[in-house]
Amino acid sequence: MMFGPEDWGAIWLTIKLATVVTLLLLLIGTPIAWWLARTGSRLKGVIGAVVALPLVLPPTVLGFYLLITMGPEGPIGRLTQAFGIGLLPFSFPGLVIASVFYSLPFVVQPLQNAFEAMGKRPLEVAATLRAGPWDAFFSVAVPLARPGYIAATILGFTHTIGEFGVVLMIGGNIPDKTRVVSVQIYDHVEALEYAQAHWLAGGMLAFSFLVLLVLYTFNPSRKLQ
């Protein structure tokens, strides 16, 4: 048998996590990318650097600080406990929050590039036709940025699927709750179950290749950040 019950549980949880995180990233990343593409503020460099931090920061470092922040003595942990939510570490919501932080640049940067490439002219034309800011954004900017949204969706989804260090720090290794595919592969290797590890790792390799193939086939001008 290729996959056991625990493998299927990890696969399902990983797909669920990647889907939720990607949707949240598109909602959060769109206004950030739009602001970065349009602003002349001196804070642009600071905000851009903060967004891009996960690209250079070791995942365990990011996971450690998120663990402290969401822990019982951290500001977010105190807040969630005050509202009766409990603590977020070692839970699915905690995994979602950590994954949003870790995959943020993979969504913001493609969107920012798409908005910058669009230029100001289309919005100026929309303004002369009496389109309001919101109308111009959704009817002009978003359709023109479609390649950026496709790239952002694909990269955000696949990057979330491939996470290991952050999810292990925040989620631990709880079956059907926080154990994703990358952690399941680690468990198989640790137990010397190389055949099972090969199936999962090979599946992730094939999936990643197909996703990148689609990305470069339908959006060949896209450059990975």
Contacts in CASP RR format, 6 or more apart in sequence:
PFRMAT RR
TARGET T0000
AUTHOR 0000-0000-0000
METHOD contacts of the structure
MODEL  1
MMFGPEDWGAIWLTIKLATVVTLLLLLIGTPIAWWLARTGSRLKGVIGAV
VALPLVLPPTVLGFYLLITMGPEGPIGRLTQAFGIGLLPFSFPGLVIASV
FYSLPFVVQPLQNAFEAMGKRPLEVAATLRAGPWDAFFSVAVPLARPGYI
AATILGFTHTIGEFGVVLMIGGNIPDKTRVVSVQIYDHVEALEYAQAHWL
AGGMLAFSFLVLLVLYTFNPSRKLQ
2 199 0 8 1.000
3 11 0 8 1.000
3 196 0 8 1.000
3 199 0 8 1.000
3 200 0 8 1.000
4 196 0 8 1.000
6 175 0 8 1.000
6 179 0 8 1.000
6 184 0 8 1.000
7 184 0 8 1.000
7 196 0 8 1.000
7 199 0 8 1.000
7 200 0 8 1.000
9 175 0 8 1.000
9 176 0 8 1.000
9 179 0 8 1.000
10 179 0 8 1.000
10 180 0 8 1.000
10 181 0 8 1.000
10 183 0 8 1.000
10 184 0 8 1.000
10 200 0 8 1.000
11 181 0 8 1.000
13 92 0 8 1.000
13 176 0 8 1.000
13 177 0 8 1.000
13 178 0 8 1.000
13 179 0 8 1.000
13 180 0 8 1.000
14 161 0 8 1.000
14 180 0 8 1.000
14 181 0 8 1.000
14 182 0 8 1.000
15 161 0 8 1.000
17 92 0 8 1.000
17 95 0 8 1.000
17 96 0 8 1.000
17 99 0 8 1.000
17 160 0 8 1.000
17 180 0 8 1.000
18 99 0 8 1.000
18 156 0 8 1.000
18 157 0 8 1.000
18 158 0 8 1.000
18 160 0 8 1.000
18 161 0 8 1.000
19 157 0 8 1.000
20 96 0 8 1.000
21 96 0 8 1.000
21 99 0 8 1.000
21 100 0 8 1.000
21 103 0 8 1.000
21 156 0 8 1.000
21 157 0 8 1.000
21 160 0 8 1.000
22 107 0 8 1.000
22 153 0 8 1.000
22 156 0 8 1.000
22 157 0 8 1.000
22 160 0 8 1.000
24 96 0 8 1.000
24 100 0 8 1.000
25 100 0 8 1.000
25 103 0 8 1.000
25 104 0 8 1.000
25 107 0 8 1.000
25 152 0 8 1.000
25 156 0 8 1.000
26 107 0 8 1.000
26 149 0 8 1.000
26 152 0 8 1.000
26 153 0 8 1.000
28 100 0 8 1.000
28 104 0 8 1.000
29 104 0 8 1.000
29 107 0 8 1.000
29 108 0 8 1.000
29 111 0 8 1.000
30 111 0 8 1.000
32 47 0 8 1.000
32 51 0 8 1.000
32 104 0 8 1.000
32 108 0 8 1.000
33 107 0 8 1.000
33 108 0 8 1.000
33 109 0 8 1.000
33 111 0 8 1.000
33 112 0 8 1.000
33 114 0 8 1.000
33 115 0 8 1.000
34 111 0 8 1.000
34 115 0 8 1.000
34 137 0 8 1.000
34 141 0 8 1.000
35 47 0 8 1.000
36 44 0 8 1.000
36 47 0 8 1.000
36 48 0 8 1.000
36 51 0 8 1.000
36 108 0 8 1.000
36 112 0 8 1.000
37 111 0 8 1.000
37 112 0 8 1.000
37 115 0 8 1.000
37 116 0 8 1.000
38 115 0 8 1.000
51 104 0 8 1.000
51 105 0 8 1.000
51 108 0 8 1.000
51 109 0 8 1.000
52 105 0 8 1.000
52 109 0 8 1.000
53 62 0 8 1.000
53 105 0 8 1.000
54 62 0 8 1.000
54 101 0 8 1.000
54 102 0 8 1.000
54 103 0 8 1.000
54 104 0 8 1.000
54 105 0 8 1.000
55 105 0 8 1.000
55 225 0 8 1.000
59 102 0 8 1.000
59 163 0 8 1.000
59 164 0 8 1.000
59 165 0 8 1.000
59 166 0 8 1.000
59 169 0 8 1.000
60 165 0 8 1.000
60 166 0 8 1.000
60 169 0 8 1.000
62 98 0 8 1.000
62 101 0 8 1.000
62 102 0 8 1.000
62 166 0 8 1.000
63 98 0 8 1.000
63 165 0 8 1.000
63 166 0 8 1.000
63 169 0 8 1.000
63 170 0 8 1.000
64 169 0 8 1.000
66 97 0 8 1.000
66 98 0 8 1.000
66 101 0 8 1.000
66 166 0 8 1.000
66 169 0 8 1.000
66 170 0 8 1.000
67 89 0 8 1.000
67 169 0 8 1.000
67 170 0 8 1.000
68 74 0 8 1.000
69 75 0 8 1.000
69 76 0 8 1.000
69 77 0 8 1.000
70 76 0 8 1.000
70 77 0 8 1.000
70 80 0 8 1.000
70 87 0 8 1.000
70 88 0 8 1.000
70 89 0 8 1.000
70 94 0 8 1.000
70 97 0 8 1.000
70 170 0 8 1.000
71 77 0 8 1.000
71 87 0 8 1.000
71 88 0 8 1.000
71 89 0 8 1.000
72 78 0 8 1.000
72 81 0 8 1.000
72 87 0 8 1.000
76 88 0 8 1.000
77 86 0 8 1.000
77 87 0 8 1.000
77 88 0 8 1.000
80 86 0 8 1.000
80 87 0 8 1.000
80 88 0 8 1.000
81 87 0 8 1.000
88 94 0 8 1.000
88 97 0 8 1.000
88 170 0 8 1.000
89 170 0 8 1.000
89 171 0 8 1.000
90 170 0 8 1.000
90 171 0 8 1.000
90 172 0 8 1.000
90 174 0 8 1.000
90 177 0 8 1.000
90 178 0 8 1.000
91 171 0 8 1.000
91 177 0 8 1.000
91 178 0 8 1.000
92 177 0 8 1.000
92 178 0 8 1.000
94 170 0 8 1.000
94 171 0 8 1.000
95 167 0 8 1.000
95 170 0 8 1.000
95 171 0 8 1.000
95 178 0 8 1.000
95 180 0 8 1.000
97 170 0 8 1.000
98 166 0 8 1.000
98 167 0 8 1.000
98 169 0 8 1.000
98 170 0 8 1.000
98 171 0 8 1.000
99 160 0 8 1.000
99 163 0 8 1.000
99 166 0 8 1.000
99 167 0 8 1.000
101 166 0 8 1.000
102 159 0 8 1.000
102 160 0 8 1.000
102 163 0 8 1.000
102 166 0 8 1.000
103 156 0 8 1.000
103 159 0 8 1.000
103 160 0 8 1.000
103 163 0 8 1.000
105 225 0 8 1.000
106 152 0 8 1.000
106 155 0 8 1.000
106 156 0 8 1.000
106 159 0 8 1.000
106 225 0 8 1.000
107 152 0 8 1.000
107 153 0 8 1.000
107 155 0 8 1.000
107 156 0 8 1.000
108 152 0 8 1.000
109 225 0 8 1.000
110 148 0 8 1.000
110 149 0 8 1.000
110 151 0 8 1.000
110 152 0 8 1.000
110 155 0 8 1.000
110 222 0 8 1.000
110 225 0 8 1.000
111 145 0 8 1.000
111 148 0 8 1.000
111 149 0 8 1.000
111 152 0 8 1.000
113 148 0 8 1.000
114 144 0 8 1.000
114 145 0 8 1.000
114 146 0 8 1.000
114 147 0 8 1.000
114 148 0 8 1.000
114 149 0 8 1.000
114 151 0 8 1.000
115 141 0 8 1.000
115 145 0 8 1.000
118 141 0 8 1.000
118 144 0 8 1.000
118 145 0 8 1.000
122 140 0 8 1.000
122 141 0 8 1.000
122 144 0 8 1.000
123 136 0 8 1.000
123 140 0 8 1.000
123 141 0 8 1.000
126 132 0 8 1.000
126 135 0 8 1.000
126 136 0 8 1.000
126 139 0 8 1.000
126 140 0 8 1.000
127 136 0 8 1.000
131 139 0 8 1.000
131 140 0 8 1.000
142 149 0 8 1.000
147 219 0 8 1.000
147 221 0 8 1.000
147 222 0 8 1.000
148 219 0 8 1.000
148 222 0 8 1.000
150 215 0 8 1.000
150 218 0 8 1.000
150 219 0 8 1.000
151 215 0 8 1.000
151 219 0 8 1.000
151 222 0 8 1.000
154 211 0 8 1.000
154 214 0 8 1.000
154 215 0 8 1.000
155 215 0 8 1.000
155 224 0 8 1.000
157 211 0 8 1.000
158 207 0 8 1.000
158 208 0 8 1.000
158 211 0 8 1.000
158 212 0 8 1.000
161 180 0 8 1.000
161 181 0 8 1.000
161 204 0 8 1.000
161 207 0 8 1.000
162 181 0 8 1.000
162 182 0 8 1.000
162 204 0 8 1.000
163 180 0 8 1.000
163 182 0 8 1.000
164 182 0 8 1.000
164 183 0 8 1.000
164 186 0 8 1.000
167 178 0 8 1.000
167 180 0 8 1.000
167 182 0 8 1.000
167 183 0 8 1.000
168 183 0 8 1.000
168 186 0 8 1.000
170 178 0 8 1.000
171 178 0 8 1.000
172 178 0 8 1.000
172 179 0 8 1.000
172 183 0 8 1.000
173 179 0 8 1.000
173 183 0 8 1.000
173 187 0 8 1.000
179 187 0 8 1.000
181 200 0 8 1.000
181 204 0 8 1.000
182 204 0 8 1.000
184 200 0 8 1.000
185 197 0 8 1.000
185 200 0 8 1.000
185 201 0 8 1.000
185 204 0 8 1.000
188 194 0 8 1.000
188 196 0 8 1.000
188 197 0 8 1.000
188 200 0 8 1.000
189 197 0 8 1.000
215 222 0 8 1.000
216 222 0 8 1.000
END
